[in-house]
Amino acid sequence: MADQGPRTGTQAIERALSVLAVLESGADTATLTELANGTGLSPSTTHRLARALCEADFMRQDPATERYGFGRRLVTLGQRASNALGLGAARVTLEALAADTGESVNLGVRDGDEVVVLLDVASAQRLRFDQEVGARVPVYASAMGKALLAHADDPDAVVAALPRLAKLTGSTITSRSALRAELDEVRERGWALNDEEREAGVRTVAAPVLDPSGHSVAAIAVQGPTIRMTDDRLDEVAARVQRAAADVAGQLLIPL
């Protein structure tokens, strides 16, 4: 966001939100320089916005390191938003799914060409693969992403609009036509598989959370190491994920 032109009330709000967005998509804390670089604003403007956010308790500044982080007021807002959207009830379903499968579970939504994690339940196993709340993964190289794309309003247009499909592992799908063909399979069988496409040694099964018209609004995934997520478990895990997704569809405030 360029730091130029006359300021309006809307611009001020947008700029303040862009400062918070730097923390949302990056580290838990940031220096003033990092905030300015992340927003494209001047250091003086960024400093003014950060001070205002700190005074309102939306941000805080560590007096020792001078780094900025989230403020306590966001805790209350975040909890209330989570409950209002039905994520509190959905977490109960995800916890049961994690206990049944023995693996880590996530719920995510699509944000452009990424999937952002809104809920996570870690496996009790020592060897596990977790995705923390706020984590972002490429939509084309994740089971949740493929589940969401397969039930998008116009999968052809969405796939065509994706940026370059970078090769993350030896198994990553980098062809748009191959990705589009897989989305047809996902839609037909009702679940998606990420077979070491983003992280070597990790397999993920995901199912879409659908609205009444059949469009995807979220996705639920179970992920674990390949030594446990073996071929003979995939159908069983997929069936459990699909049941959980159907349950969650009745719990979430759709669309999120």
C-alpha positions in Angstrom: 0.0 0.0 0.0 1.7 3.2 -1.2 2.2 5.9 1.4 1.0 8.8 -0.7 -1.9 11.0 -1.4 -4.3 12.7 1.0 -5.4 10.6 3.9 -9.1 9.7 4.4 -10.8 7.9 7.2 -11.0 4.8 5.0 -7.3 5.0 4.2 -6.4 5.3 7.9 -8.3 2.1 8.7 -6.8 0.3 5.7 -3.3 1.3 6.7 -3.9 0.2 10.4 -5.3 -3.1 9.2 -2.3 -3.6 6.9 0.0 -3.2 10.0 -1.9 -6.0 11.8 -1.8 -8.1 8.6 2.0 -8.1 8.7 1.9 -9.9 12.1 -0.9 -12.2 10.9 1.1 -13.5 8.0 4.6 -13.4 9.5 6.3 -13.8 12.9 4.6 -13.1 16.2 6.5 -9.9 16.6 8.2 -7.4 14.3 10.4 -4.3 14.4 9.2 -1.0 13.1 11.3 -1.4 10.0 9.8 -4.8 9.3 6.3 -3.4 9.7 7.1 -0.5 7.4 8.6 -2.9 4.8 5.6 -5.2 5.1 3.1 -2.5 4.5 4.9 -0.3 2.1 4.4 2.7 4.3 7.0 5.1 5.5 8.5 4.5 9.0 6.9 7.7 10.4 3.5 6.7 9.2 4.0 3.1 10.4 5.2 4.4 13.8 2.1 6.6 14.1 -0.3 3.8 13.3 1.6 1.3 15.6 1.3 3.8 18.5 -2.4 4.2 17.9 -2.9 0.5 17.8 -0.9 0.0 21.0 -2.9 2.7 22.8 -6.1 0.8 21.8 -4.6 -2.5 23.0 -4.7 -4.0 19.5 -0.9 -4.2 19.5 1.8 -4.1 22.2 5.4 -3.1 22.2 8.0 -4.9 24.2 9.9 -2.2 26.2 13.1 -4.3 26.2 13.3 -5.3 22.5 11.0 -2.5 21.1 9.4 -5.2 18.9 5.7 -5.0 18.2 3.2 -7.8 18.7 -0.5 -8.5 19.0 -2.4 -6.8 21.9 -4.6 -8.3 24.5 -7.8 -6.8 23.0 -7.4 -9.1 20.0 -7.7 -12.1 22.3 -11.2 -11.2 23.3 -12.2 -10.3 19.8 -10.7 -13.4 18.4 -12.5 -15.7 20.9 -15.8 -14.0 20.3 -15.4 -14.2 16.6 -14.5 -17.8 16.7 -17.6 -18.7 18.8 -19.8 -16.5 16.6 -18.7 -18.3 13.5 -19.2 -21.7 15.0 -15.5 -22.6 15.2 -15.9 -23.5 18.9 -18.4 -26.2 18.1 -16.4 -27.3 15.1 -13.3 -27.8 17.3 -15.2 -30.5 19.3 -15.7 -32.4 16.0 -12.0 -31.9 15.1 -10.9 -33.1 18.5 -12.9 -36.3 18.1 -11.5 -36.8 14.6 -8.0 -36.4 15.9 -8.7 -39.0 18.7 -10.2 -41.4 16.2 -7.4 -41.3 13.6 -4.5 -40.6 16.0 -3.3 -37.9 13.6 -3.3 -34.1 13.5 -6.3 -32.3 12.2 -6.9 -28.9 10.6 -9.8 -26.8 9.4 -8.9 -24.2 6.7 -10.4 -21.7 4.3 -9.3 -20.5 0.9 -7.7 -17.0 0.8 -6.8 -16.4 -2.9 -4.1 -18.9 -3.9 -3.5 -20.1 -0.4 -5.3 -22.0 2.4 -5.2 -20.4 5.8 -5.6 -22.6 8.9 -8.4 -21.5 11.3 -8.4 -24.5 13.6 -5.8 -27.1 14.5 -5.7 -30.1 16.8 -2.3 -31.7 17.2 -1.8 -35.5 17.3 -0.8 -37.1 20.6 1.9 -39.0 18.7 5.5 -37.9 19.1 6.1 -38.2 15.4 3.5 -35.9 13.8 2.9 -33.1 11.4 1.1 -30.0 12.7 -0.2 -26.9 11.0 -0.7 -24.1 13.5 -3.6 -21.6 13.3 -2.7 -18.8 10.9 -0.4 -21.1 8.8 -0.8 -20.6 5.1 -0.2 -23.3 2.4 -0.4 -23.2 -1.4 -3.9 -24.1 -2.5 -2.6 -26.4 -5.4 -0.2 -28.4 -3.1 -2.4 -29.2 -0.2 -5.3 -31.6 0.3 -7.5 -28.9 1.8 -6.7 -26.7 -1.2 -7.6 -29.3 -3.7 -10.8 -30.1 -1.8 -11.8 -26.4 -1.9 -10.9 -26.0 -5.5 -12.8 -29.1 -6.6 -16.0 -27.6 -5.3 -15.4 -23.9 -6.3 -17.9 -22.1 -8.4 -15.7 -22.3 -11.5 -12.7 -24.7 -11.0 -11.4 -24.0 -14.6 -11.2 -20.3 -14.0 -9.7 -20.7 -10.6 -6.9 -23.0 -11.8 -6.2 -20.8 -14.8 -5.8 -17.8 -12.5 -3.3 -19.5 -10.1 0.3 -18.3 -10.2 3.1 -20.6 -11.2 2.7 -24.0 -9.7 6.2 -24.3 -8.1 7.7 -27.7 -7.6 8.0 -28.1 -3.8 8.9 -31.8 -3.7 9.4 -34.5 -6.3 5.6 -35.3 -6.1 4.2 -31.7 -6.5 1.7 -31.3 -9.3 3.1 -28.5 -11.5 0.8 -29.0 -14.6 -2.5 -27.1 -14.7 -4.1 -29.8 -16.8 -3.0 -32.5 -14.3 -4.3 -30.4 -11.4 -7.6 -29.9 -13.2 -7.9 -33.6 -13.9 -7.2 -34.4 -10.3 -9.9 -31.9 -9.1 -12.4 -33.9 -11.1 -11.4 -37.0 -9.3 -11.6 -35.2 -5.9 -15.1 -34.0 -6.7 -16.2 -37.5 -7.8 -14.9 -39.4 -4.8 -15.5 -36.6 -2.2 -12.0 -36.3 -0.7 -8.6 -35.1 -1.7 -5.1 -36.5 -1.1 -1.8 -34.7 -0.7 0.7 -37.4 -1.3 4.0 -35.8 -0.2 3.3 -32.9 -2.6 4.3 -30.2 -0.2 6.4 -31.9 2.5 8.3 -35.1 1.9 7.2 -37.9 4.2 3.8 -36.4 4.9 0.4 -37.5 3.6 -2.9 -35.6 4.1 -6.5 -36.5 3.4 -9.1 -33.7 3.3 -12.8 -33.3 2.6 -14.7 -30.1 1.8 -17.2 -28.4 4.1 -20.1 -27.6 1.7 -22.8 -25.0 1.9 -26.4 -26.0 1.0 -25.7 -25.3 -2.7 -22.7 -27.6 -2.8 -20.0 -25.0 -2.8 -16.9 -25.3 -0.6 -16.6 -22.9 2.3 -13.9 -24.7 4.3 -12.1 -28.0 4.4 -11.0 -30.4 7.0 -7.7 -32.4 6.8 -6.0 -35.2 8.6 -2.3 -35.3 8.1 0.5 -37.6 9.3 3.8 -39.3 8.4 3.7 -41.7 5.5 4.7 -44.5 7.8 1.3 -44.3 9.4 -0.8 -42.8 6.6 -0.4 -45.9 4.5 -2.4 -46.9 1.5 -4.6 -49.4 3.4 -5.7 -46.6 5.8 -6.7 -44.0 3.2 -10.3 -45.1 2.6 -10.9 -45.4 6.4 -9.4 -42.0 7.2 -11.2 -40.4 4.2 -14.6 -41.7 5.4 -14.0 -40.3 8.9 -13.0 -36.9 7.5 -16.0 -36.8 5.2 -18.3 -37.5 8.2 -16.6 -34.8 10.2 -16.9 -32.3 7.3 -20.7 -33.0 7.1 -21.0 -32.5 10.9 -19.1 -29.2 10.7 -21.2 -27.9 7.9 -24.1 -27.8 10.3 -22.0 -26.0 13.0 -20.3 -23.2 11.0 -21.9 -19.9 10.2 -21.7 -20.3 6.4 -20.1 -18.5 4.6 -17.2 -17.9 7.1 
